[in-house]
């Protein structure tokens, strides 16, 4: 599978340009897909964090500012926005299941119900709440629906004080992917994440895309199964908790991958990227000593794609010309 959005778009343009040389009536890009812009209400700053389609064709829109809208006739010239819920905290994901919306706020998975069918949520039910330390970077992403109907969410790491570049898991389960049932029970699923914004289920399998940063040289796509460790050590702090699917510790990881905590002559920590002529260990080499470490299915080329990657989505077969069945990743 080809995962890079830039590669896909480049191939699409090449395909269209080459075809146009042979015949005037040759297929054009718009024969395969078109970009439809949804107009938002004047004066509304959406900052969209989640999208989901409803069975009737309406569009659910969640915003970082804590609102959920239902958009009727979203592809029409004048779509109608109806505010369904408000007062939530930094929604970065939205799904619709069995007549209700589910969203990951910063500190919980929330179910939004319109019990009297008046078009506005009247019940905000906490399915499961997880700890937050209050650090600005502790975003929560999701949910996506697992094949068994459970919810998959993920937690961003915080960052250090003196070592402002180093990801930290200050509370459980930051730097983890979690599986949550409708009854609220949580199962820690995998760790090693830095900024796991891109959760996606493809052909019944869970994948996630990573953002570039400390310990993550570039973005990539990982195939996630229970017990996966993807390379960032912050979440290893919690592998001693009940139901942890792996036992690798921070100390064991650091014996293989040097944490590079070096001070200069003034006693200040040196950012690792500023160390000159340093010998380093690639993730591929580290895996030889850390069998729990899982390499990505695809590395994205840094600077072209893979800095702030988001949800991977499979193109349905028969869509976008020759690219049906491949994967799109936003960045």
C-alpha positions as CSV (number, residue, x, y, z in Angstrom):
1,X,0.0,0.0,0.0
2,X,1.2,3.6,-0.7
3,X,0.5,5.7,2.3
4,X,1.8,9.2,1.5
5,X,-0.8,11.7,0.6
6,X,1.7,13.7,-1.3
7,X,2.7,10.7,-3.4
8,X,-0.9,9.9,-4.1
9,X,-1.7,13.4,-5.2
10,X,1.5,13.5,-7.3
11,X,0.6,10.3,-9.0
12,X,-2.9,11.5,-9.6
13,X,-1.7,14.7,-11.3
14,X,0.8,12.7,-13.4
15,X,-1.9,10.3,-14.4
16,X,-4.2,13.1,-15.4
17,X,-1.5,15.0,-17.2
18,X,-0.3,12.0,-19.2
19,X,-3.8,11.0,-20.1
20,X,-4.6,14.4,-21.5
21,X,-1.8,14.1,-24.0
22,X,-3.5,11.2,-25.8
23,X,-7.0,12.4,-26.2
24,X,-9.1,15.4,-25.4
25,X,-11.8,13.3,-23.9
26,X,-9.4,11.4,-21.7
27,X,-10.4,11.2,-18.0
28,X,-9.7,14.2,-15.9
29,X,-9.0,14.6,-12.2
30,X,-12.6,15.8,-11.5
31,X,-13.9,12.6,-13.1
32,X,-12.5,10.7,-10.1
33,X,-13.1,13.1,-7.3
34,X,-13.8,16.7,-6.4
35,X,-13.2,18.8,-3.4
36,X,-16.5,20.1,-1.9
37,X,-16.2,23.0,0.5
38,X,-18.7,23.2,3.3
39,X,-19.6,26.8,4.1
40,X,-19.8,27.6,7.9
41,X,-22.1,30.2,9.4
42,X,-20.8,33.7,9.2
43,X,-18.8,34.7,12.3
44,X,-18.3,31.1,13.4
45,X,-14.7,30.0,14.1
46,X,-15.0,26.2,14.0
47,X,-11.5,24.8,14.4
48,X,-12.8,21.3,13.5
49,X,-11.4,18.4,15.6
50,X,-13.7,15.6,14.5
51,X,-16.0,14.7,11.7
52,X,-18.5,11.8,11.3
53,X,-21.3,11.0,8.9
54,X,-24.8,10.1,10.1
55,X,-26.9,7.4,8.5
56,X,-29.2,10.1,6.9
57,X,-26.3,11.8,5.2
58,X,-25.9,14.7,7.7
59,X,-22.5,15.6,9.0
60,X,-21.4,15.6,12.6
61,X,-18.8,18.3,13.3
62,X,-16.9,18.6,16.6
63,X,-14.6,21.5,17.4
64,X,-11.6,22.1,19.5
65,X,-13.6,24.9,21.1
66,X,-16.0,22.4,22.6
67,X,-19.1,22.4,20.3
68,X,-20.7,19.7,18.3
69,X,-22.8,20.7,15.2
70,X,-25.0,18.7,13.0
71,X,-24.8,19.9,9.4
72,X,-27.8,19.2,7.3
73,X,-27.3,19.0,3.5
74,X,-23.6,19.4,3.9
75,X,-22.8,19.3,0.2
76,X,-25.4,21.9,-0.8
77,X,-24.5,25.5,-1.5
78,X,-26.2,26.6,1.8
79,X,-25.8,23.8,4.4
80,X,-27.7,24.3,7.7
81,X,-25.7,24.2,10.9
82,X,-27.5,23.2,14.1
83,X,-25.6,23.3,17.4
84,X,-26.1,19.9,19.0
85,X,-23.8,20.3,22.1
86,X,-21.6,22.8,23.7
87,X,-19.3,23.4,26.8
88,X,-17.0,20.5,26.1
89,X,-13.2,20.6,26.3
90,X,-11.1,20.4,23.2
91,X,-12.9,17.7,21.2
92,X,-10.4,15.9,18.9
93,X,-12.5,13.1,17.5
94,X,-16.1,12.1,16.9
95,X,-18.1,9.0,16.1
96,X,-21.8,8.1,15.8
97,X,-23.1,4.8,17.2
98,X,-26.6,3.6,17.9
99,X,-28.2,7.0,17.8
100,X,-25.6,8.8,19.9
101,X,-22.4,10.8,19.4
102,X,-19.2,9.8,21.3
103,X,-16.2,12.2,21.6
104,X,-12.9,12.3,23.4
105,X,-12.6,15.4,25.5
106,X,-9.3,16.2,27.1
107,X,-10.1,14.1,30.1
108,X,-12.8,11.7,29.2
109,X,-14.8,9.7,26.7
110,X,-18.3,11.3,26.5
111,X,-21.6,10.1,25.1
112,X,-24.0,12.8,23.8
113,X,-27.7,11.8,23.7
114,X,-30.7,13.6,22.4
115,X,-33.3,11.7,24.4
116,X,-36.3,13.9,23.6
117,X,-35.5,14.1,19.9
118,X,-35.5,17.9,19.7
119,X,-32.2,18.1,17.9
120,X,-30.1,19.1,20.9
121,X,-28.2,16.9,23.3
122,X,-29.8,16.8,26.7
123,X,-27.5,14.1,28.3
124,X,-23.7,14.3,28.6
125,X,-22.7,10.9,29.9
126,X,-19.1,10.1,31.0
127,X,-18.2,6.7,29.7
128,X,-14.7,6.8,31.2
129,X,-12.5,9.6,32.7
130,X,-8.7,9.5,32.7
131,X,-6.3,11.6,34.7
132,X,-4.8,14.9,33.4
133,X,-2.0,16.9,35.0
134,X,-3.0,20.2,33.5
135,X,-0.2,20.4,31.0
136,X,-1.3,22.1,27.8
137,X,-0.1,19.3,25.5
138,X,-2.2,16.5,27.1
139,X,-4.6,16.3,24.2
140,X,-6.8,13.2,23.9
141,X,-7.7,11.8,20.5
142,X,-10.6,9.7,19.2
143,X,-12.6,7.7,19.5
144,X,-12.5,5.3,16.6
145,X,-14.7,2.2,16.6
146,X,-13.0,-1.2,16.9
147,X,-14.5,-4.1,14.9
148,X,-16.1,-5.4,18.1
149,X,-17.8,-2.0,18.8
150,X,-15.5,-0.9,21.6
151,X,-13.9,2.6,21.5
152,X,-10.2,3.3,20.9
153,X,-8.8,6.5,22.3
154,X,-5.2,7.8,22.7
155,X,-3.4,10.2,25.0
156,X,-0.7,12.8,24.1
157,X,2.3,13.2,26.3
158,X,3.2,16.4,28.3
159,X,6.6,18.0,28.0
160,X,9.4,18.6,30.5
161,X,10.2,21.8,32.4
162,X,13.9,22.2,32.1
163,X,14.0,19.6,29.3
164,X,11.2,21.3,27.4
165,X,11.7,19.1,24.4
166,X,11.3,15.7,26.2
167,X,7.9,14.0,26.3
168,X,6.7,13.0,29.7
169,X,3.8,10.8,30.9
170,X,2.9,12.6,34.1
171,X,-0.3,10.7,34.6
172,X,-1.7,7.3,33.4
173,X,-2.1,6.7,30.4
174,X,-0.4,9.5,28.6
175,X,1.6,8.1,25.6
176,X,-0.9,5.2,25.4
177,X,-3.7,3.8,23.2
178,X,-6.6,2.6,25.3
179,X,-9.6,0.4,24.5
180,X,-12.9,1.4,26.3
181,X,-16.1,-0.6,26.5
182,X,-19.6,0.9,26.6
183,X,-19.8,0.0,30.3
184,X,-16.8,2.3,31.0
185,X,-14.2,-0.4,31.6
186,X,-10.7,0.5,30.2
187,X,-8.1,-1.8,28.9
188,X,-4.6,-0.3,28.3
189,X,-3.8,-1.5,24.8
190,X,-0.4,-0.2,23.6
191,X,2.2,2.4,24.4
192,X,5.3,4.1,22.9
193,X,3.3,7.0,21.5
194,X,4.4,10.6,21.5
195,X,1.5,12.4,19.8
196,X,-0.9,9.7,18.6
197,X,-3.3,11.9,16.7
198,X,-4.0,9.6,13.8
199,X,-6.1,6.6,14.9
200,X,-7.7,4.6,12.1
201,X,-9.2,1.2,11.5
202,X,-8.3,-0.2,8.1
203,X,-9.7,-3.6,7.0
204,X,-10.6,-4.4,10.6
205,X,-7.0,-3.7,11.9
206,X,-6.0,-0.7,14.1
207,X,-3.3,1.7,12.8
208,X,-2.1,5.0,14.1
209,X,0.1,7.8,12.7
210,X,2.7,9.5,14.8
211,X,3.9,13.2,14.8
212,X,7.6,13.9,14.5
213,X,9.4,14.9,17.6
214,X,11.6,13.5,20.4
215,X,12.4,9.8,19.8
216,X,10.4,10.0,16.6
217,X,12.6,11.2,13.7
218,X,9.6,11.5,11.4
219,X,6.0,10.6,11.2
220,X,4.9,7.1,10.3
221,X,2.1,4.5,10.3
222,X,2.2,1.7,12.9
223,X,0.0,-1.4,12.9
224,X,-1.2,-1.7,16.5
225,X,-2.1,-4.9,18.3
226,X,-2.4,-5.3,22.1
227,X,1.0,-5.0,23.7
228,X,2.6,-3.0,20.9
229,X,5.4,-0.7,21.9
230,X,6.2,1.9,19.2
231,X,9.3,3.6,20.5
232,X,8.7,6.6,22.7
233,X,9.6,5.7,26.3
234,X,7.4,8.1,28.3
235,X,4.5,5.7,28.6
236,X,6.7,2.9,29.9
237,X,6.3,4.5,33.3
238,X,3.0,2.7,33.7
239,X,3.8,-0.8,32.6
240,X,3.7,-1.9,36.2
241,X,0.0,-1.1,36.5
242,X,-2.7,-3.8,36.5
243,X,-3.7,-5.1,33.0
244,X,-0.6,-3.6,31.3
245,X,-0.1,-5.7,28.1
246,X,3.7,-5.3,28.3
247,X,6.4,-5.3,31.1
248,X,9.2,-3.4,29.4
249,X,10.5,-0.7,31.8
250,X,12.0,2.7,31.3
251,X,15.2,1.5,32.8
252,X,15.4,-1.4,30.4
253,X,14.8,0.9,27.5
254,X,17.4,3.5,28.6
255,X,20.1,0.8,28.9
256,X,19.7,0.3,25.1
257,X,18.7,3.8,23.9
258,X,20.7,6.5,25.7
259,X,18.3,9.2,27.1
260,X,21.2,11.7,26.4
261,X,20.7,13.8,29.5
262,X,23.9,15.8,29.4
263,X,24.6,19.2,31.1
264,X,26.8,22.0,29.8
265,X,29.4,23.9,31.8
266,X,26.6,26.1,33.3
267,X,24.7,23.0,34.5
268,X,21.9,23.4,32.0
269,X,20.6,20.4,30.0
270,X,21.8,20.2,26.4
271,X,19.1,19.6,23.8
272,X,20.2,16.3,22.2
273,X,20.0,17.7,18.7
274,X,22.8,20.2,19.6
275,X,25.3,17.5,20.5
276,X,28.0,17.5,17.8
277,X,29.3,14.3,16.2
278,X,27.1,12.1,18.3
279,X,26.8,8.4,17.7
280,X,23.2,7.4,17.8
281,X,21.2,4.2,17.6
282,X,18.5,3.8,14.9
283,X,15.1,2.3,15.9
284,X,16.0,-0.6,13.5
285,X,19.2,-1.4,15.4
286,X,17.5,-0.9,18.8
287,X,14.9,-3.5,18.0
288,X,17.6,-6.2,18.0
289,X,18.0,-5.6,21.7
290,X,14.4,-4.7,22.5
291,X,12.1,-7.3,21.0
292,X,9.0,-5.5,22.3
293,X,9.8,-2.6,20.0
294,X,7.7,-2.5,16.8
295,X,8.9,-0.7,13.7
296,X,6.5,1.3,11.6
297,X,4.8,-0.1,8.5
298,X,5.8,3.1,6.7
299,X,8.1,6.0,7.5
300,X,7.0,9.3,6.0
301,X,9.8,11.4,4.4
302,X,10.4,14.2,6.9
303,X,10.0,17.7,5.4
304,X,7.7,16.4,2.7
305,X,5.1,14.6,4.8
306,X,5.0,13.2,8.3
307,X,5.4,16.2,10.7
308,X,1.8,16.4,12.1
309,X,0.1,13.4,10.6
310,X,-3.6,12.6,11.2
311,X,-6.1,9.8,10.7
312,X,-5.3,7.3,8.0
313,X,-8.4,6.5,5.8
314,X,-8.7,3.8,3.2
315,X,-10.1,5.0,-0.2
316,X,-13.1,2.7,-1.0
317,X,-12.5,0.5,-4.0
318,X,-13.7,2.0,-7.2
319,X,-13.1,5.6,-6.0
320,X,-10.5,8.1,-7.1
321,X,-9.6,6.2,-10.3
322,X,-6.6,3.9,-9.8
323,X,-6.2,4.8,-6.2
324,X,-9.1,2.8,-4.7
325,X,-8.0,0.6,-1.9
326,X,-5.0,2.7,-1.0
327,X,-4.7,4.9,2.1
328,X,-4.9,8.7,2.5
329,X,-3.2,10.4,5.4
330,X,-3.7,14.1,6.2
331,X,-0.8,16.2,7.5
